[in-house]
Amino acid sequence: AFIRDGKRIIIVADDGLGMELKGQEQRLFGLFQTFHEHPEARGVGLFQVKNRMKSIGGDVLLESEVGKGTTVTLNFN
């Protein structure tokens, strides 16, 4: 977490399954959208994060690569 240009930013990264983002932009933050066959996947996490960030005027950026993990950047205004 840090502050840049007056904005609070939190970056969370993992080295998990990752996901293919190309061509998925329209579905990415949709409710019940999953991008792999993991048995515990429910497709609500990204939806909730995006909606909560939007409600406070923030934004979320997602970067991911299959087999390498995912990085989520939360920008708080």
Secondary structure as GFF3:
##gff-version 3
##sequence-region A 1 77
A	DSSP	beta_strand	2	4	.	.	.	ID=ss1
A	DSSP	beta_strand	7	13	.	.	.	ID=ss2
A	DSSP	alpha_helix	45	55	.	.	.	ID=ss3
A	DSSP	beta_strand	59	65	.	.	.	ID=ss4
A	DSSP	beta_strand	69	76	.	.	.	ID=ss5
###
